[in-house]
Amino acid sequence: MAGELQPIGTRPQLVATFEPPGADEAFRAWRDEHAEALAAVPPEALRVEYGRAAGGGLFVRVRIDEAHIPAGLPS
């Protein structure tokens, strides 16, 4: 199969998820609480995803590339 043995790079791992209501506020509090550990993560390895939940409201998901997950960050 074409591309079968091609490296795909590191995969982002879900480290935190916040559901409505209050997802944005909960994410901000989590980010502040884990600021020291998150400071070690390169910006290109960190993804913060916002979206609309099926029942309405905003959800937030935080993903970090596997190779850059800091030891001090619970997942």
Phi, psi and omega in degrees: 000136182298133178077006185301322183255017179281135177293141180255002180081191180278150179259143176283135179255136177289120181250341178200146176218143183226129183253158178288157357277159177081019183298317183296317179294319179295320177298315181298319178294318178298315180299316179295319180296327183251021184303320182296314179292320182291337179297335181277353183270125177298143182306324182287348180263354183252131178233128174244117184250129175249144177199173179265127178286154181302323181273006182099155181093173185260137170247158178227133176233141179242126178235144177228137177305138184310320184289349186240011179289120182287149182296330183276008183252113177290143179233000000 
